[in-house]
Amino acid sequence: CSLFCGLFNCSFRKCVFHLFFNKNDQVSQIILFLRSRERTLVVRETFLTRSAVSIATESRMKLVDHVVRSFKVAKLFKENTDKIKSIDFSPAGDALISCSDDDQIVIYDCEKGSTTKAVNSKKYGVDLIHFTHTKNTAIHSSTKVDDTIRYLSLHDNKYIRYFPGHQKKVVSLCISPIEDSFISGSLDKTLRIWDLRSPNCQGIMHLTGRPITAYDPEGLIFAVGINSECIKLYDLRSFDKGPFVTFDQVQEKECDWTGLKFSSDGKTVLISTNGSTIRLIDSFNGAPLQTFTGHLNNKGIPVEASFSPDSQFIFSGSTDGRVHVWNAVTGYKVCVLHAEHTGPVQCVQFNPKLMMLASACTNMAFWLPTTAEDGN
């Protein structure tokens, strides 16, 4: 530790490497190098082990403003030849899956900071990829042949089941947090409820416009955003009776809603768009809480916005190749994180279990904090 910190003129006592080396003697053979003229710490060959990252994640480090500002790219992957358009962490946070416009699915090991596997889906194309409740299987929408949703075994690269029914592009897909069911929304103005064990649709809703959807953290309620102007909440057990509440919103005039996410405490809903605004509303009464701006989206792409696991921060991609961060409670801009992204950052998610962030353009970046909780 002294060798590394001496090399990089460490000016704070509890830098990330002090923290990890002092608490975990399993971290070894870390190869460091200087990039450009900046003194940026980059982990090339060996990423931080799960126990090391967990030290920061659990009790040694909390996600507060100065820790968020300290995030730096620890590993950059260049596995794709076209833009990455969807990512998802496994429930345990130990794996990440991505899909891209080059029809490639890549699985990453979040403990080792390495790629585990790359799978091609040249025949059907791939979008909106999600792990199921294990990291060995995933579901995704199709971009070729038809609009069938496909259930893939990542172990042997074979499809377990197809879910036909949608007649136009699937634009929303979400997995239940508690059971083997999922919901899909399509440009055919329908929303369908599925069970992973059956190819038959378990329920269908005919809507008045483009839908986006999300489960609440308990998996008992789901929200449906329709036509970028209202959000309806349904009880999963009686969705056929209609929504139990509808929140009318000011209709977006210059952009479309592209994603919904509940906060981990279920109190708020985050609305992503293909424009330059992100909205946060109260999930109980639909009242607008915050509008986040300042990031760039001049290409009309569905830039992802995500909560931190504690729901205190909002992370968003941007077409300027950077990651923008706001405080979810006050709405103020915390920082703008600079990476080596060569194009628009369409995907951004925070690991649900570990203190790490992932962002993607054509390249995938893994971020780690570089300061301790009580440092500056």
Helices and strands as residue ranges (DSSP letters): H 2-7, H 16-23, H 50-55, I 56-60, H 65-69, E 72-77, E 84-89, E 95-100, E 104-109, E 114-120, E 127-131, E 137-141, E 149-153, E 158-163, E 170-175, E 181-186, E 190-195, E 203-206, E 211-215, E 221-226, E 230-235, G 236-241, E 245-248, E 257-262, E 268-273, E 278-282, E 288-292, E 305-307, E 313-316, E 322-327, E 333-338, E 347-350, E 357-360, E 364-368
